[in-house]
Amino acid sequence: MIRTARPAEPYRKPPAPPSPPAAPRLALRAEELADSLGISVRSIMGLVASSDIPHTTIGRRCLRFPMAAVEKWLAQRTSWPASMSTGEAAIGQGDVLQEGAGDA
């Protein structure tokens, strides 16, 4: 009986070690901010021109939007229903859901 040699397996590189977790972003570019807010870059640049949005420049041309400042800016501009700001329930007196809740 003649034995044949097994074909050699191709060389496989060992798996790469896991990369360390990415550092949190401190600031975003205009394109990134526009994507995250769902508006156009042109709208972002209009807010920059009118100094409505917090931003910083690094050097002459590098425009960045600090995350913490943008989050604070958004929180200040966000309007909430009065019931949410006072901590009251969203269902008020006389609502159908509230009236039928005690009958069951």
N, C-alpha and C positions, 0 to 999 in steps of 0.2 A: 504494500500500500504506500503510495507516494503522498507525502504531506506537502501542502503548499503553504507558503508563508502568508500570514495575515497582512493585508495592506496597512501601511503605517498611517496612524491618525495624523491629520494636519495639526500643526502647532497652533495652540490657542493661547492668547495672552491671558495672564491671570487677571481677575476682575480688579478694577481700580478701587482704591480705598474710598470710603464715603467722603464727600466734600463737607467741610464745615458749614453750618447754617449761615445763610446770607445775613449781613448786618442790616438792621432796619434802615429804611430810607429816611433821611432827614429832610430832603427837599425833592421836588419834582420839576421836570421840565414843562414848558407850556403845553406841549403835545400830550404828555402824560396826564397833566391836570385836566385838560380838555376832555380826554377820553374818560377819565374817572368821573367827571361831572356831567358828561353827556352833552357837552356844548362844543362849539367850534373853537379852533385856535384863534380865529379872528375875534370872537367874543372875549376870549381871555385877554387878548392884546388891547381891546377896547377898555376892559376893566383896569389894565395896567396903566394905560394912557390917562385915565381919569383918576388914578390912584385909589380905586375902589377896592382892590384886592391886595393883600399883603404879599410883597415880593422883595427880592434882593437881587442885586447884580454882582457878579464876581468878575472883576476886571471890567472891560468895556462892553462886552457883548454876551456874557453868560448870564442869562436870566433864570432865576430859580424861585420856587414857591415853597417856603418852609411848611412842612406838614402840620406842625403844631399850630402855627399862625393861621393856616387855611382852615383847619378844623374849628378853631375858635371863631373865625370870621363867619363860617357857615352856621355855627350854633347861634351867633348873634343875629343872623339874618333869617333864621328859621322861625316861622310862625306856627304856633300850636293852637288847637282849639282850647277855649277857656276851660273846658271840663278836664283836659289833660294837664293843664298847668296848675290847677288847684288840687289835683289828686282825687277829684270826684269821679264817680262811676260814669261811664258813657251813657248808660240808660237813665233817663230822667223820670220824674213823676208822671204817671199817666201813660207810659209806654205800654204797648200791647204785650211785649215780652214780660215786663215786670208785673202787670196785672194778672196774667195767667200763671205766674210762677207759684203763687201761694195756694191756688185752687186745686192742685193735683194731689 
